[in-house]
Amino acid sequence: MTHGTAVVDLGALGFEQGAHLLLDRALRQAPHGSRVQVLGTDPALLPHLSVWCRREGHELRIAEPREAPVVARLRAGPAVSARLKAAQRAGGPSAAQIAERAPLHWGLAARGALVEAGGPEIPFTVVDRDIAWADLAPRLYHQAAASQWDPRGAVDWDADFTLPDEIEAAVVQVMTYLVENEQAALVVPSRLLVQVHPHFREVLQLLAVQAADEARHVEVFTRRALLRGGTMGTSSVGGRASLATLLSEPDFSIASFLLSVLGEGSFLGLLAFLERHAPTRSPAESAVWYARTRHGTWRSGSGTWSTGPRSTRCCATGCGPRWSGGTTR
């Protein structure tokens, strides 16, 4: 055996058991132009090895009987190096190594991965760093992820209370209204999420956490509405038409501003009213807890961030001031 030549001893391992994986690994690790010596006792090793080398484009030389126990020698074909010839790194793995622009052919590749040339182009519309990224995005994501909560334990759903029928009906109507609004709040970040290139993954993660948070709000209000075994209230034409303007607004910054400042402002007023006047503990507890989760929003008048769990609302103002279907306004 030549000094320094790689040797793969397959023993009785056949191709149907994964022998090709060991050979492929050895060829990739071998110095350019060098050979890999193959040892093995599987009766079908040589015919399988011949077919595999022909398919993969590797050079194969069958060993002479006097060279036993060597069965064959392999050398990686040009396809191995050609495969990565035009490959490029998708930026770097850290947030400090974000690319200025994420090409569409990077697709779903992990940031920092070596991306082979070719492959499908996924039509993400937000691909430029200046549009998609803000340096505080990773911090906001980690803050939001650390503030997750469980709707089942956030409110004492088993608390004993009794309401007159007309009061219960009013509470159900309020909860129905809140569910409708929360579903709009869920759709707004979700629509943007599918437009942002995954290269800016912390932005996607932040939007996903926000959407998950809205989904929990939907659950909380639905559970309260149905807590006494009744049905949901009425969805008004005017209410749905108002919420539809959020979904028809192409600029995410504007849609999120309207949702966060105007929509949340009216919510806080309504929930503060419920906190003061709800006749029993359970409806009040739902409102108080929900209002408390709203404290993590952007305070536009003071230009400061609060640190509560609702900081995921900051996305439009803090992370994407120019998001508008992938174009700069």
BELFEN-V728938 format. One record per backbone hydrogen bond with DSSP energy under -0.5 kcal/mol. NH is the residue of the N-H (numbers start at 1). CO is the residue of the C=O. Records with the same first field share a line. If there is no record, write none. Layout:
NH->CO + CO
This chain:
5->2
6->35
8->37
9->7
10->8 + 39
13->10
17->14
18->15
19->14
21->18
22->18
23->19
24->20
25->21
26->22
27->23
28->24
29->25
30->26
34->31
36->74
37->6
38->72
39->8
40->69
41->11
42->11
45->42
48->44
49->45
50->46
51->47
52->48
53->49
54->50
55->51
56->52
57->53
58->53
59->75
61->73
63->71
67->64
68->65
70->67
71->38
72->38
73->61
74->36
75->59
76->34
80->77
81->77
82->78
83->79
84->80 + 81
85->82
86->82
87->84
88->115
90->113
91->89
92->97
97->94
98->95
102->127
103->101
106->103
107->104
109->106
112->90
113->110
115->88 + 113
116->114
122->104 + 120
123->121
124->122
125->195
126->195
127->125
129->100
131->128
132->128
133->129
137->134
140->136
141->137
142->138
143->139
144->140
145->141
146->142
147->143 + 144
148->145
151->149
153->150
154->150
155->151
157->155
159->156
168->164
169->165
170->166
171->167
172->168
173->169
174->170
175->171
176->172
177->173
178->174
179->175
180->176
181->177
182->178
183->179
184->180
185->181
186->182
187->183
188->184
189->185
190->186
191->187
192->188
193->189
194->190
195->192
196->192 + 193
197->126
200->197
201->198 + 199
203->200
204->200
205->201
206->202
207->203
208->204
209->205
210->206
211->207
212->208
213->209
214->210
215->211
216->212
217->213
218->214
219->215
220->216
221->217
222->218
223->219
224->220
225->221
226->222
227->224
229->226
233->172
236->234
240->236
241->237
242->238
243->239
244->240
245->241 + 242
246->243
247->243
248->244
249->245
250->248
252->250 + 323
253->323
255->251
256->252
257->253
258->254
259->255
260->256
261->257
262->257
263->258
264->259
265->261
266->262
267->263
268->264
269->265
270->266
271->267
272->268
273->269
274->270
275->271
276->272
277->273
278->274
284->280
285->281
286->282
287->283
288->284
289->285
290->286
291->287
292->288
293->289
294->290 + 291
295->292
296->293
297->294
299->304
300->298
302->299
303->299
304->299
306->297
308->295
311->308
312->309
313->310
314->311
315->312
316->313
317->314
318->314
319->314 + 315
320->315
323->320
327->324
329->327
